[in-house]
Amino acid sequence: MTTMNDPLAKAKAEEARQSQVLADAIHKAIIETGEQFEVPILNAVGGALATNIAEVLASIPDRRHRKMFRDQLDRAVSLALAQAATRPMAPVETIIIGGARQ
């Protein structure tokens, strides 16, 4: 049984809390910033997120630790996608795939 006296459980709970606070802040910033564009393009959001992820990864000097963290991010994205797919989302107006607007 895991209790909040367990240091690992405390660390995981704090990580989850911080992740949710940051996810909410990023989502709010994306929505508010997107309002300034006539037609927000989802590709721009993806590009901005990729740039920020790359900056975080580049800040890790040890390439082994960077690879481990990247693997952790890949797993987190897969899990978050699975969870998000179960919730209703706002429709996306414009996305460009292979040079063609969808």
N, C-alpha and C positions, 0 to 999 in steps of 0.2 A: 504494500500500500504506500502511495506517495503522499506525503503531507507537505505543508508549506514550511516545515522545519528542515526539509531536505534541501540543501543548497542547490542541487541540480534542478529540482522542481521550481525553486524560487527564481533561478536564472532563466529557465524556460518561460515561466509566467511573465517575467519582466520583459523578455524579448518579444513575446506575443503582444504585450501591452504596447510597447514602443512601436512595433511593426504596424499595429492597427492605427495608432495616432498618426504615424507618418503616412500610411496609406490614405487615411482620410484627408490629410493636408494636401497630399499630391493630387488626389481626385478633385478636391475643391479648386486647387490652382489650375488644373486642366480645364475644368468646366468654366471657371471665370475667365481664363485667358482665351478659351475658344469662342467666347461671346464677342470678341473683337473682330473675328473673321466672318466674312459673309457666308462662306461655306467651309467650316473646319474640316480638314482632311485628316483622317485617322492615321495615315502614314506619318504625318508630322508628329503626332503624339508618340508613335512607335520610335521614330528617329530621336526624339528628345529623351525618351526613357533609355534607349540604347546608349546614347551619349553619356548620360548620367551613370549608368551601370558600368560603362567602360572606364569612366573617371574613378569610380570606387575601386574597381579591380586594379587599375594602374597604380593606385595608392598603396597596394600591398607589395612590398619589395621582394619578398621571397616567392619565386615562381611556383614552388610546391604548394605553399599556402594559398597563393592566388588561384591555382588550379583547384584545390580543395574547396575554396570559397565559391568559385564559378560552378563547380558541380553541385554545391549546396543551393546556389541560386537557380540552377536548372531544375532541380527537384522541387524547389519552392514555387517556381512558375507553373510546373505541371500540376502540382497540388492546388494552387490558387485557381488555375483554369478550370479544373474539375469542379471546384466549389462554386466558382462564378457561373458556370454553365447551368447550375441548378436554380439560379436566381433570375428573375426578370430584369432585363437591361433596357436602357433607352436605345432606340434605333440609331444606327450609324447612317449619316447621310452620304458621305463620300469616302471611298477607299480606292486606291489605285493598285491593281495587281497586274504585273507584267506590262505596264504602260497603258492599260485600258481602265477607264473609270468604271467602277462597279456600282 
